[in-house]
Amino acid sequence: MKSVWRQSGLPAEGLASQTGAGFAYIAAVFSGSRFPSRRFTIRYARACGADHHVLLKVWEDEHGRRHHPVEHQQTQQPHSAPAYHQFP
């Protein structure tokens, strides 16, 4: 997310005012110590001039990974050749 903001050229004050979030919240998101809300992610994308659909897709993937790590790992494994079973 931080790279999206850097590319936007938006000053920190503008980012805070356009997202409605405080500097502490934004800093916590940037550092990874806080997971952003869905609403913040949409506002953030719009403030930075980014496609909010793209950032929401990333948000949904990460949200799913954090809340269902085992299921996500099973569905995200690279596709391999089918396993063949030997029958007696």
C-alpha positions in Angstrom: 0.0 0.0 0.0 2.8 2.3 0.8 4.1 2.1 -2.8 0.7 3.1 -4.1 0.7 6.2 -2.0 4.3 7.1 -3.0 3.4 6.9 -6.7 0.4 9.1 -6.1 2.5 12.0 -5.0 -0.2 12.9 -2.4 1.1 14.6 0.7 0.6 12.7 4.0 -1.8 15.4 5.2 -3.9 14.9 2.1 -3.9 11.1 2.5 -5.1 11.5 6.1 -7.8 13.9 5.3 -9.1 12.1 2.2 -9.2 8.7 4.0 -10.5 10.1 7.3 -7.8 8.2 9.1 -5.3 9.5 11.5 -1.5 9.4 11.0 -1.1 6.7 13.6 -3.6 4.4 11.9 -1.9 4.9 8.5 1.6 4.4 10.0 0.4 1.2 11.6 -1.0 -0.1 8.3 2.2 0.8 6.5 4.3 -1.0 9.1 2.2 -4.1 9.0 1.2 -3.9 12.7 -2.4 -3.2 11.8 -4.6 -4.7 9.0 -6.6 -2.0 7.3 -10.4 -2.1 7.2 -12.2 -2.7 4.0 -13.6 0.8 4.1 -10.2 2.4 4.6 -8.8 0.4 1.7 -11.4 1.7 -0.7 -10.9 5.3 0.5 -7.2 4.9 0.4 -7.3 3.6 -3.2 -9.5 6.5 -4.3 -7.4 9.1 -2.5 -4.3 7.7 -4.3 -6.0 7.6 -7.7 -5.6 3.8 -7.8 -8.2 1.2 -8.9 -10.0 0.3 -5.7 -11.1 -3.0 -7.2 -7.5 -4.1 -7.5 -6.6 -3.1 -3.9 -9.8 -4.8 -2.7 -8.8 -8.0 -4.4 -5.4 -7.9 -2.6 -7.2 -7.0 0.6 -9.6 -9.9 0.2 -6.8 -12.4 -0.5 -4.8 -11.2 2.6 -7.9 -11.2 4.8 -8.7 -14.7 3.8 -5.2 -15.8 4.4 -5.2 -14.3 7.9 -8.6 -15.7 8.8 -8.4 -19.1 7.2 -4.7 -19.9 6.8 -5.0 -23.7 6.3 -7.8 -23.4 3.7 -5.9 -20.7 1.8 -2.7 -22.7 1.7 -4.6 -25.7 0.2 -6.2 -23.6 -2.5 -3.1 -21.5 -3.3 -0.6 -24.4 -3.8 0.8 -24.5 -7.3 -0.9 -26.9 -9.7 1.1 -30.1 -10.1 0.7 -33.2 -12.2 -2.2 -35.4 -11.0 -1.3 -38.1 -8.6 -1.6 -41.6 -9.9 -2.5 -44.3 -7.6 -1.3 -47.9 -8.0 -4.0 -50.5 -7.4 -3.1 -54.0 -6.3 
